[in-house]
């Protein structure tokens, strides 16, 4: 168990944290398997109508997003994810990049022409999002994780302010996030250093106010 002291600013108030373990997040992370889920939908071709298969894909993706990005779940009011942060380790980022291709494999097996007009629109919008995500992988934005408008230096306090605070469990979730905040910060430091090694850095002006925000 690693004991770490860290200062975190929440709503303008600095709080000294005693972090009992840097690995609490990893231990509590919920595994989601988009790849196998998409494979099952692909395998259902000819057994299930394409509208239902499209909806199955949507449900898979929703579940994936909620578990992979728990801050998003908190913002949306989806319960059960309020004690975790997104895993922004290099391995997790590379895994998510690979998984971005999986929904497109499902869409390739769906007959768009057989869908109702509103479902065709859903199909098109969903496909465009993933086409753009795959195309965007040419540009490693993960190495630009912060600027003066957003980043871990603001995001931790922002998510905690948006977290529910009505029950004992709510406050236990906040404590769990605070205890794992150092690990999240460390992950973003790794990304910044890796970007520096690769010559991928933000424009200077976008970092102007960051030192005052830390």
C-alpha positions as CSV (number, residue, x, y, z in Angstrom):
1,X,0.0,0.0,0.0
2,X,1.6,3.3,-1.1
3,X,0.9,6.3,1.1
4,X,1.0,9.6,-0.8
5,X,0.3,13.2,0.1
6,X,-1.2,15.5,-2.5
7,X,-3.1,18.8,-2.7
8,X,-6.3,19.0,-4.7
9,X,-8.3,22.2,-5.1
10,X,-12.1,21.8,-5.0
11,X,-14.3,24.8,-5.4
12,X,-11.4,27.0,-4.5
13,X,-10.5,25.1,-1.3
14,X,-7.2,23.2,-1.1
15,X,-7.6,19.7,0.5
16,X,-4.6,17.6,1.6
17,X,-5.2,14.0,0.5
18,X,-3.7,10.9,2.0
19,X,-3.8,8.4,-0.8
20,X,-3.7,4.9,0.5
21,X,-3.2,3.2,-2.8
22,X,-2.4,4.3,-6.3
23,X,-4.0,1.2,-7.7
24,X,-7.5,1.4,-6.3
25,X,-8.9,2.4,-9.6
26,X,-7.3,-0.6,-11.4
27,X,-8.6,-3.0,-8.8
28,X,-12.2,-1.7,-9.1
29,X,-12.4,-1.2,-12.8
30,X,-15.3,-2.9,-14.6
31,X,-14.3,-4.8,-17.7
32,X,-16.4,-4.3,-20.8
33,X,-15.8,-6.3,-23.9
34,X,-17.0,-4.4,-26.9
35,X,-15.2,-6.8,-29.3
36,X,-17.0,-9.9,-28.3
37,X,-20.3,-8.1,-28.1
38,X,-19.9,-6.8,-31.7
39,X,-18.8,-10.2,-32.8
40,X,-22.1,-11.7,-31.4
41,X,-24.1,-9.1,-33.3
42,X,-22.2,-9.9,-36.5
43,X,-22.9,-13.6,-36.0
44,X,-26.6,-12.9,-35.6
45,X,-26.9,-11.8,-39.2
46,X,-29.8,-13.7,-40.9
47,X,-31.2,-14.7,-37.5
48,X,-32.3,-11.3,-36.2
49,X,-33.7,-8.4,-38.3
50,X,-31.3,-5.6,-39.0
51,X,-33.2,-2.9,-37.1
52,X,-32.9,-5.0,-33.9
53,X,-29.2,-5.7,-34.6
54,X,-28.6,-2.0,-35.1
55,X,-30.3,-1.3,-31.7
56,X,-28.2,-4.0,-30.1
57,X,-25.1,-2.2,-31.4
58,X,-26.4,1.0,-29.9
59,X,-26.9,-0.6,-26.5
60,X,-23.5,-2.2,-26.6
61,X,-21.9,1.1,-27.4
62,X,-23.8,2.9,-24.6
63,X,-22.7,0.4,-22.1
64,X,-19.2,0.6,-23.3
65,X,-19.1,4.4,-23.1
66,X,-20.6,4.4,-19.6
67,X,-18.0,1.9,-18.2
68,X,-15.0,3.2,-20.2
69,X,-15.6,6.8,-19.3
70,X,-17.2,7.0,-15.9
71,X,-16.9,10.8,-15.7
72,X,-19.4,10.8,-18.5
73,X,-21.7,8.5,-16.5
74,X,-21.5,11.0,-13.6
75,X,-22.3,14.0,-15.8
76,X,-25.3,12.1,-17.3
77,X,-26.6,11.0,-13.9
78,X,-26.0,7.3,-14.6
79,X,-25.4,5.5,-11.3
80,X,-22.7,3.0,-10.3
81,X,-19.7,4.6,-11.9
82,X,-19.0,7.5,-9.5
83,X,-16.0,6.0,-7.8
84,X,-13.8,5.6,-10.8
85,X,-11.8,7.6,-13.4
86,X,-11.2,6.8,-17.0
87,X,-8.1,4.6,-17.5
88,X,-5.8,6.9,-19.6
89,X,-2.8,4.6,-19.4
90,X,-1.0,4.1,-22.8
91,X,-2.2,0.5,-22.9
92,X,-5.9,1.4,-22.3
93,X,-5.7,4.2,-25.0
94,X,-4.3,1.8,-27.5
95,X,-6.9,-0.8,-26.7
96,X,-9.7,1.7,-27.2
97,X,-8.3,2.7,-30.5
98,X,-8.5,-0.9,-31.6
99,X,-12.0,-1.3,-30.3
100,X,-13.1,1.8,-32.3
101,X,-13.1,-0.5,-35.4
102,X,-15.5,-3.0,-34.0
103,X,-18.8,-1.2,-34.4
104,X,-17.9,-0.5,-38.1
105,X,-17.6,-4.3,-38.6
106,X,-21.2,-4.7,-37.4
107,X,-22.5,-1.8,-39.5
108,X,-20.9,-3.5,-42.6
109,X,-23.3,-6.5,-42.0
110,X,-26.4,-4.4,-41.8
111,X,-28.5,-3.7,-44.9
112,X,-29.1,0.1,-44.6
113,X,-31.7,0.0,-47.4
114,X,-33.8,-2.4,-45.4
115,X,-34.1,0.1,-42.5
116,X,-36.9,2.6,-42.0
117,X,-35.9,6.2,-42.8
118,X,-35.4,7.2,-39.2
119,X,-33.2,4.2,-38.6
120,X,-31.2,5.0,-41.7
121,X,-30.5,8.4,-40.2
122,X,-29.4,6.7,-37.0
123,X,-27.2,4.4,-39.0
124,X,-25.6,7.3,-40.9
125,X,-24.9,9.4,-37.9
126,X,-23.5,6.5,-35.9
127,X,-21.3,5.4,-38.8
128,X,-20.1,8.9,-39.4
129,X,-19.0,9.2,-35.8
130,X,-16.9,6.1,-36.0
131,X,-15.5,6.8,-39.4
132,X,-14.3,10.1,-38.1
133,X,-12.9,8.5,-35.0
134,X,-10.9,6.0,-37.0
135,X,-9.7,8.7,-39.3
136,X,-8.7,10.9,-36.3
137,X,-6.4,8.2,-35.0
138,X,-3.8,9.5,-37.5
139,X,-3.5,12.5,-35.1
140,X,-2.5,11.3,-31.5
141,X,-4.6,13.8,-29.5
142,X,-4.0,11.8,-26.4
143,X,-0.6,13.5,-26.1
144,X,-2.4,16.8,-25.7
145,X,-4.4,16.1,-22.6
146,X,-4.7,19.6,-21.2
147,X,-4.8,23.3,-21.9
148,X,-6.0,26.4,-20.1
149,X,-9.7,25.5,-20.7
150,X,-9.6,21.8,-19.7
151,X,-7.5,19.0,-18.4
152,X,-6.8,17.0,-15.2
153,X,-6.0,20.2,-13.3
154,X,-9.6,21.3,-13.7
155,X,-11.4,18.1,-14.5
156,X,-11.0,16.4,-11.1
157,X,-12.6,19.2,-9.2
158,X,-15.3,19.7,-11.9
159,X,-16.4,16.0,-11.8
160,X,-16.5,16.1,-8.0
161,X,-18.7,19.1,-8.1
162,X,-21.1,17.4,-10.5
163,X,-21.1,14.1,-8.4
164,X,-24.2,13.3,-6.4
165,X,-23.9,14.2,-2.7
166,X,-27.0,12.9,-0.9
167,X,-26.0,9.5,0.6
168,X,-23.2,7.9,2.5
169,X,-22.4,5.9,-0.7
170,X,-22.2,9.2,-2.7
171,X,-19.5,10.5,-0.3
172,X,-17.7,7.1,-0.3
173,X,-17.6,7.4,-4.1
174,X,-16.1,10.9,-3.8
175,X,-13.4,9.6,-1.4
176,X,-12.6,6.7,-3.7
177,X,-12.1,9.2,-6.6
178,X,-10.0,11.5,-4.4
179,X,-7.8,8.5,-3.4
180,X,-7.2,7.6,-7.0
181,X,-6.7,11.1,-8.3
182,X,-2.9,10.8,-8.0
183,X,-2.9,7.9,-10.4
184,X,-5.0,9.8,-12.9
185,X,-2.6,12.8,-12.7
186,X,0.4,10.4,-13.1
187,X,-1.2,9.0,-16.3
188,X,-1.6,12.4,-17.8
189,X,2.0,13.3,-16.9
190,X,3.1,10.2,-18.8
191,X,1.0,11.4,-21.8
192,X,2.6,14.8,-21.7
193,X,6.1,13.4,-21.4
194,X,5.5,11.0,-24.3
195,X,4.2,13.8,-26.4
196,X,7.3,15.8,-25.6
197,X,9.4,12.9,-26.7
198,X,7.5,12.7,-30.0
199,X,7.5,16.4,-30.6
200,X,3.7,16.6,-30.1
201,X,3.0,19.5,-27.8
202,X,0.3,22.2,-27.4
203,X,0.9,25.7,-28.7
204,X,2.4,27.8,-25.9
205,X,-0.5,30.2,-25.7
206,X,-2.9,27.4,-24.8
207,X,-0.9,26.6,-21.7
208,X,-0.5,30.2,-20.5
209,X,-2.8,30.0,-17.5
210,X,-2.2,26.3,-16.6
211,X,0.5,27.0,-13.9
212,X,-2.0,29.2,-12.0
213,X,-4.6,26.4,-12.2
214,X,-2.5,23.7,-10.6
